[in-house]
Structures are given as structure tokens and as C-alpha cells.
Amino acid sequence: MKTPFLFFFYLSSAVAAYAQDSLKSSAPWISGYASVYYKYDFNKNVTDNKTSFTNSQNSFVPDMLSVKLQHAIGRISFTGEIGFGKRAEEFSYNDKGLSAAIQQLFITYTPIPWLKLTAGSFATYIGYESAEANMNRNFSMSYLFSYGPFFHTGIKAEATVGASTFLLGIFDPTDYKYAPYHSKKYAGGQWAFSPKGSPFTSCLSYIGGTDTGGVRNDEADLVVTYHFNKLLSMADDIAYSRYGGSVPASCWWGNVWYLNADLSDATGITLRAEYFNDKDNLKVFTDKGKFPHGGSIWSFTLSCNYKIKSLALIPEVRLDHASNPLFTKGGSGIESSPSVLIAAVYSF
């Protein structure tokens, strides 16, 4: 009987000592980015884009203005991020009006050095890519990112033990800042492993629950990265998502490979290759009459990042090839969709 009592005694003592360690207030920190791009689809069809944030054709697009405000007092911190533009609207697709401008809004408390508690609305921990354009090496998005969660609203706890960080959370339905009445909660978790001094990292994540339509949805995701040297690195993102409680359940899955070459401090090149399988007509091949057995997509994206201080110029070439005539050219269905774009992203 003494063991639980002693554990909580030592834990509460550690919390009290750590809380008194620093009560200093930091100055507010403002950061963010602005992004614009031009895209040309060689099929001359705006509907060929099946991923997030770059749904345009032969058009200059004011993509996003994002402003993030952060402040900390001792072990408590606040983060608020607002965004304006097409990217912000697609990110907050379940929200209307000014609510769609809220990208993130959360409060974090670190009671002891190895434990962080967060409450609010925050970007997803699932996958390799980020909704923030200045955090990615490719400007267009992968299918895995586009059909996974964008953000979560709820509470999460992150504990660091040696080279591992563990996350547990309870959230409202995915991609809702204001969940519908009587909606059920999602549960999520993550194990991130990053040995000090090692070129290898891994991150295994899970999110699952019943959506607002009453359908069970579970997704597991594994990201592995490896740095060969200062010049060359790679990443692999594998995702599997299961819908419904029946056996066999409907599912989609995919794999994305990234090969990064940093030629200098100012210039980097990234080749992204992706396979996306939608055999059960869940995400891309939703027309069961046209695609009775669903389909799959191979996508290849080559992007260059050229940095001039705070500005990144990103020319990009992309080719998507489907197993069925998913795309359209001249009113007829075809299997391939080639496109090019050039983006400018200014970070501050």
C-alpha cells in the first residue's frame, strides 16, 4: 500500500518544485508566412486536382496569409494562429464565417520537465506533411495528407522517456472545431522514437472514433526518416484507414516516399513518389457506377526549394497516373494528369 502513496508524493513534490522554478513571462512572439502560387494543368481541367490546397488551373492564387501568436508565463504557454486564403478555407472546411480563420488555438501546461498537457485545437500529429506551406519541401500535397485528418480539437498529454515520446489524447470528431451536439469522441495515440545522435527516427500514430455520420473510422500511420549525410535524406510515410464495423470493412491505404537532396544552404530538391489505393470507393474513386472496383493512383512530384533569406521559391513538376480514367481532357476520361506550378513562400 505504501508504493502508490510514495509515487504520488514524489510526483506532487516534483510538480511543486518545477512550477516554482520559473515564473518569468516571455515577450509575445509573432511568426507566420505568406504564400502565393501559379499552376498550369496540361489537361486544362480544374477538376483534375484530387489533393488539398492546389485546386486551380492557369491562375495566380493568393494561397495563404498565416499569423501565429505565442506567449508563455513560466510553464504555461498559449498559441493562436489565424489564416486567410483558399488554404485556410480548405483546412477549416467544416467551419463557416470567421471561425474558418482559426487554424490553431491551444494552451499548454508543462507541470514537470517530461510531461506536457495541451488543450484546444491543434494541427494533426498524423503523417509526414504539414498544412503550413512553409513546413513542407513539396508545395502540392500528397493523397495521404489530403485524406487523413487536418486537425484535432480536444486534450492531449505528451510524455518523454529517454529517446521515446508518447502521446495520448481525447478529441472531438476529426476536423471539427465546434463538434455537433451528441457527437462521440475520438481517441488517439503516438509513439515517436528519436535516439540522440542517430540518423534514424520513427513515429507510429493512431486516431480512431465514430464520425458525425455514425461511421467508425480508424487510421494508423507510420513515418520513418533517415539522414544518410548532410546532403541526402529520406522519409517513408505509410497509412491505413478502415471505415465501418463490418467484416471485411472498407478501407484505403497508401505509401509515400520522399528523397531529399540539399545541394547547399540555399538550394534543395525533393522527389516524392506515392501510391494510393482506394479500392473501396472511399475517397477518390467515389463513383461506384463508373469505378465498381475502385482504383489506385501513382503520383510523382519533383520540387526545388531555392531560398533567398526569408523567401522560398518552389518550382514543381507533378504527374498523377490512375489505374482507371479518373482525370478529364477535352471532355473524355484519361488516366494521367500532368501539371506544373511555381510558388513563393515568405516566412517571418
C-alpha positions, 0 to 999 in steps of 0.5 A, a space after each residue: 500500500 505504501 508504493 502508490 502513496 510514495 509515487 504520488 508524493 514524489 510526483 506532487 513534490 516534483 510538480 511543486 518544485 518545477 512550477 516554482 522554478 520559473 515564473 518569468 513571462 516571455 515577450 509575445 512572439 509573432 511568426 507566420 508566412 505568406 504564400 502565393 502560387 501559379 499552376 498550369 494543368 496540361 489537361 486544362 481541367 480544374 477538376 483534375 486536382 484530387 489533393 488539398 490546397 492546389 485546386 486551380 488551373 492557369 491562375 495566380 492564387 493568393 494561397 495563404 496569409 498565416 499569423 501565429 501568436 505565442 506567449 508563455 508565463 513560466 510553464 504555461 504557454 498559449 498559441 493562436 494562429 489565424 489564416 486567410 486564403 483558399 488554404 485556410 478555407 480548405 483546412 477549416 472546411 467544416 467551419 463557416 464565417 470567421 471561425 474558418 480563420 482559426 487554424 490553431 488555438 491551444 494552451 499548454 501546461 508543462 507541470 514537470 520537465 517530461 510531461 506536457 498537457 495541451 488543450 484546444 485545437 491543434 494541427 494533426 500529429 498524423 503523417 509526414 506533411 504539414 498544412 503550413 506551406 512553409 513546413 513542407 519541401 513539396 508545395 502540392 500535397 500528397 493523397 495521404 495528407 489530403 485524406 487523413 485528418 487536418 486537425 484535432 480539437 480536444 486534450 492531449 498529454 505528451 510524455 518523454 522517456 529517454 529517446 521515446 515520446 508518447 502521446 495520448 489524447 481525447 478529441 472531438 470528431 476529426 476536423 471539427 472545431 465546434 463538434 455537433 451536439 451528441 457527437 462521440 469522441 475520438 481517441 488517439 495515440 503516438 509513439 515517436 522514437 528519436 535516439 540522440 545522435 542517430 540518423 534514424 527516427 520513427 513515429 507510429 500514430 493512431 486516431 480512431 472514433 465514430 464520425 458525425 455520420 455514425 461511421 467508425 473510422 480508424 487510421 494508423 500511420 507510420 513515418 520513418 526518416 533517415 539522414 544518410 549525410 548532410 546532403 541526402 535524406 529520406 522519409 517513408 510515410 505509410 497509412 491505413 484507414 478502415 471505415 465501418 464495423 463490418 467484416 471485411 470493412 472498407 478501407 484505403 491505404 497508401 505509401 509515400 516516399 520522399 528523397 531529399 537532396 540539399 545541394 547547399 544552404 540555399 538550394 534543395 530538391 525533393 522527389 516524392 513518389 506515392 501510391 494510393 489505393 482506394 479500392 473501396 470507393 472511399 475517397 477518390 474513386 467515389 463513383 461506384 457506377 463508373 469505378 465498381 472496383 475502385 482504383 489506385 493512383 501513382 503520383 510523382 512530384 519533383 520540387 526545388 526549394 531555392 531560398 533567398 533569406 526569408 523567401 522560398 521559391 518552389 518550382 514543381 513538376 507533378 504527374 498523377 497516373 490512375 489505374 482507371 480514367 479518373 482525370 478529364 481532357 477535352 471532355 473524355 476520361 484519361 488516366 494521367 494528369 500532368 501539371 506544373 506550378 511555381 510558388 513563393 513562400 515568405 516566412 517571418 
